[in-house]
Amino acid sequence: MDYSVKSKLGIPIEEIRIGDTASFGKTLTEADVYQFTGIIGNFNPTHVNKVFAEKTGMKSRTVPQMLVAGFVSKILGTQYPGNGTIHIAQDLEFIKPVYIGDTVETTVKVTKIDGKTNRVWLDLYCYNEEGEKVLTGEAEIIPPFEVIEE
């Protein structure tokens, strides 16, 4: 079913299946880092100063880890299940640094569904363009309660 044209709200729990996946990819730019650091006020020099970052053992400036984690929220809130989803909990492990210019592919995968409480649990993965895992974790969500036809 093509959910992109079906509803204003996302996918209800009755249509979610264990094993369902959704993905989003993005190449991270210097502008992305400056916008994010400006909004949250995290001007850690490892993100904005190449010389400092290299002196700390990084190959270059790093992307703030929570910017990468935000791609999970993007998927859950706009793709799968989509509009109307409530993000309840998230547990993350940051495995490797992400650098400006890296392309990150984020995937969520449904692992558990509880129809009685309207809760869904998902595994989370982010990989860089080299295929290296940079983030892993789990999320708990409340999917939308109904589908409203356009």
C-alpha positions as CSV (number, residue, x, y, z in Angstrom):
1,M,0.0,0.0,0.0
2,D,1.3,3.5,-0.9
3,Y,1.1,5.4,2.4
4,S,2.5,8.5,0.9
5,V,-0.8,9.3,-0.8
6,K,-3.2,7.4,1.4
7,S,-3.5,9.5,4.6
8,K,-2.8,12.6,6.5
9,L,-2.0,10.5,9.5
10,G,0.6,7.7,9.3
11,I,0.2,3.9,9.5
12,P,-2.0,2.6,12.4
13,I,-0.9,-0.3,14.5
14,E,-3.3,-2.7,12.7
15,E,-1.2,-2.3,9.6
16,I,2.2,-2.5,11.2
17,R,4.1,-5.9,10.9
18,I,7.1,-7.3,12.7
19,G,10.0,-7.0,10.3
20,D,8.7,-3.9,8.5
21,T,11.6,-1.4,7.8
22,A,12.0,2.1,6.6
23,S,15.2,4.0,5.7
24,F,16.5,7.5,5.1
25,G,19.9,8.6,3.8
26,K,21.6,11.9,3.9
27,T,25.1,13.3,3.2
28,L,26.0,15.6,6.1
29,T,27.3,19.0,5.2
30,E,29.0,21.8,7.0
31,A,25.8,23.8,6.9
32,D,23.9,21.0,8.6
33,V,26.5,21.0,11.4
34,Y,26.4,24.8,11.9
35,Q,22.6,24.9,11.8
36,F,22.3,22.1,14.4
37,T,25.1,23.5,16.7
38,G,23.5,26.9,16.5
39,I,20.1,25.7,17.4
40,I,21.2,23.6,20.4
41,G,24.2,25.7,21.4
42,N,26.7,22.8,21.3
43,F,29.8,24.5,19.9
44,N,32.2,21.8,20.9
45,P,35.3,22.5,18.9
46,T,35.4,18.9,17.6
47,H,32.4,19.9,15.5
48,V,33.5,23.4,14.4
49,N,37.3,23.5,14.5
50,K,39.3,21.2,12.2
51,V,42.6,21.7,13.9
52,F,41.2,21.0,17.4
53,A,39.3,17.9,16.1
54,E,42.5,16.5,14.6
55,K,44.4,17.2,17.8
56,T,41.9,15.0,19.7
57,G,42.6,12.1,17.4
58,M,39.7,12.6,14.9
59,K,40.5,12.6,11.2
60,S,38.5,15.8,10.8
61,R,35.5,17.7,12.3
62,T,32.8,15.4,13.6
63,V,29.0,15.7,13.2
64,P,27.2,16.0,16.5
65,Q,25.9,12.6,17.5
66,M,22.4,13.8,18.3
67,L,22.1,15.2,14.8
68,V,22.7,11.7,13.4
69,A,20.2,10.3,16.0
70,G,17.7,12.8,14.8
71,F,17.3,10.9,11.5
72,V,15.5,8.2,13.5
73,S,12.9,10.8,14.6
74,K,12.6,12.0,11.0
75,I,11.8,8.4,9.8
76,L,9.3,7.7,12.7
77,G,7.5,11.1,12.4
78,T,7.3,11.5,8.7
79,Q,7.8,8.1,7.0
80,Y,7.1,5.1,9.1
81,P,4.6,5.0,10.8
82,G,4.6,8.7,10.0
83,N,2.3,11.7,10.9
84,G,0.7,11.3,14.3
85,T,3.4,9.0,15.7
86,I,4.4,9.7,19.3
87,H,8.1,8.9,20.1
88,I,8.0,7.5,23.7
89,A,11.6,6.3,24.4
90,Q,14.9,5.7,22.7
91,D,18.1,4.0,23.7
92,L,21.2,4.7,21.6
93,E,24.8,3.6,21.3
94,F,27.2,5.8,19.2
95,I,29.7,3.4,17.8
96,K,31.9,5.4,15.5
97,P,32.2,9.1,14.7
98,V,30.5,10.6,11.7
99,Y,32.4,13.3,9.8
100,I,31.2,16.2,7.6
101,G,30.8,14.8,4.1
102,D,29.8,11.3,5.3
103,T,26.6,9.8,3.9
104,V,24.6,8.2,6.7
105,E,21.9,5.6,6.0
106,T,19.4,5.2,8.9
107,T,17.1,2.2,9.1
108,V,14.3,1.4,11.6
109,K,13.0,-2.2,11.9
110,V,9.8,-3.3,13.8
111,T,10.7,-5.9,16.4
112,K,7.6,-6.0,18.7
113,I,4.0,-4.9,18.6
114,D,1.6,-4.6,21.5
115,G,-1.9,-4.0,20.2
116,K,-3.4,-3.7,23.7
117,T,-1.3,-0.7,24.6
118,N,-0.9,0.6,21.0
119,R,2.9,0.4,21.4
120,V,5.6,-0.6,18.8
121,W,9.3,-1.3,19.4
122,L,11.9,-0.9,16.7
123,D,15.6,-1.6,16.3
124,L,17.6,1.4,14.9
125,Y,20.8,1.3,12.7
126,C,22.9,4.0,11.1
127,Y,25.7,3.1,8.6
128,N,28.2,5.4,6.9
129,E,29.1,5.1,3.2
130,E,31.8,2.6,4.0
131,G,29.1,0.2,5.4
132,E,30.4,0.8,9.0
133,K,27.8,0.8,11.7
134,V,28.0,4.2,13.4
135,L,24.8,4.0,15.6
136,T,22.6,1.3,17.0
137,G,19.7,1.4,19.4
138,E,16.0,0.8,20.1
139,A,12.9,3.0,20.1
140,E,9.4,2.7,21.5
141,I,6.5,4.6,19.8
142,I,2.8,5.0,19.8
143,P,1.7,4.9,16.1
144,P,-1.3,6.9,14.9
145,F,-4.7,5.7,16.1
146,E,-6.6,6.0,12.8
147,V,-6.1,6.7,9.1
148,I,-7.9,9.8,7.8
149,E,-8.5,9.7,4.0
150,E,-7.6,12.8,2.0
